[in-house]
Amino acid sequence: MIATGGACGLSVAFGAPVGGALFAYEISSPNTFWTFSMLWRVFVSTSCATFTLAILTSLFDDSPLSFSDSGAVKFGKLIDTDENTMLDLPAAIILGVVIGLLGALFIHVNVWVNI
């Protein structure tokens, strides 16, 4: 029941009932009580939770029966006013080189510590 509740919370937050069911299976995988029918029950509960959020959100926004956006976690709207220019390319290259070097340093330190 706790895994199903966590799965429902995850599926409501991101609008992904299948992801929530797989999350519940993953956090409970060492247990031997998981069966295929239990996975279906968790999936039905995550679907119901996501559907309930979609209904409540559409009623709150005064647009009933509009289920186009069901996730609770919103990262804002994409506004396509700024276009990329050629000045962004050097910054992306510098960022890629710095992150690559930091990754190589991390691997080197990790190997050195494990030896």
N, C-alpha and C positions, 0 to 999 in steps of 0.2 A: 504494500500500500504506500509506503514511503517513496519507493522508487517510482511508482505511478504518479504520485503527487509532484515529485521533482520533474518527471517527464512532461507533465501537463504544464508546469510553470515554464519550462524551457520552450515547449512548443507554442505557448501563448506569447512569450517574449519575442520569438523570432518568426512566428507564423509558419512553423514547420512541424506538422504532426508526425511525419515519418522520422525526422531527426530526433524528436522527443522520445519516440518509441525505441529507437536505436540507442539513445542515451540511457534509457532505463535498462535495456538489455546489457549494455556495456558496464554499467556500474554494479550490476547484479550477476555478472557472468560467472564468478566462482561458485555460485550456488547451484545446486542440482535440481531445484524445483521448477526451473524455467521450462516451459513446454511451448509448443507452437500455439496452442490455444491461449496461453497467457500473453504471448506477444500480441495476438490479435486483440485481446481485451485491453491491453495498454494502448494499442493503436487507436481503438475506438474511443477510449477516454481522452486521448490527446486530440483527436479530431473533434470531439464534442467540445473540449475546452477552447480550441481555436475558433470553432464555429460560434460559440457563445460570445467570445470577445468580438468577433466580427459583427454579430448582431448588436451588441451593446454599443460598439463604436459607431455603427451606422445610425442607431437611434440617437446617440449623443450629438452627432453631426447634422441631425435633421435631414438625413438622406436615407430613408428606410430601404432595405433590400439592396444596398450597395455594398457588396462584399469584395471590393477590388483591393483593399489594403487591410490585411488582417493582423499584422504583427504589432506588438505593443512597443517594441524598440524602434524608434525612428531616428535616423541619422540626418534629418533635414531633407530639404528638397534640392535637387540639382538644378541650378540656374545656369544656363549656358550663355552668360553674358561676356565672360572673359575667355578669349581665345588664346590658345598656346602660341607662343612666338618662338623664333629661333634663339632668343635669349634664354629660354628654359632649358635648352639642350646642354650647354656647358654645366649648369647646376646639376642636372640629372647625371651627367657623366662623373662629376666630382663626387656626388653622393654615392654613386655605385662603386667607385674606386675605394672610398673611405670605408664603406660597409663591407666590401670584399676583404680589405686588409684587416679590419676588425674581426671578421669571421675566421680568417687564417690565423690571426693571433690567438683567438679563443681555442681553436683546434690544437695549435702548438702548445699552449699552456695546459690544456686538458691532457694531451699525451704525456707531457713532462711530469705532471702531477701523478698520473697513473703509473708511470714507471717507478 
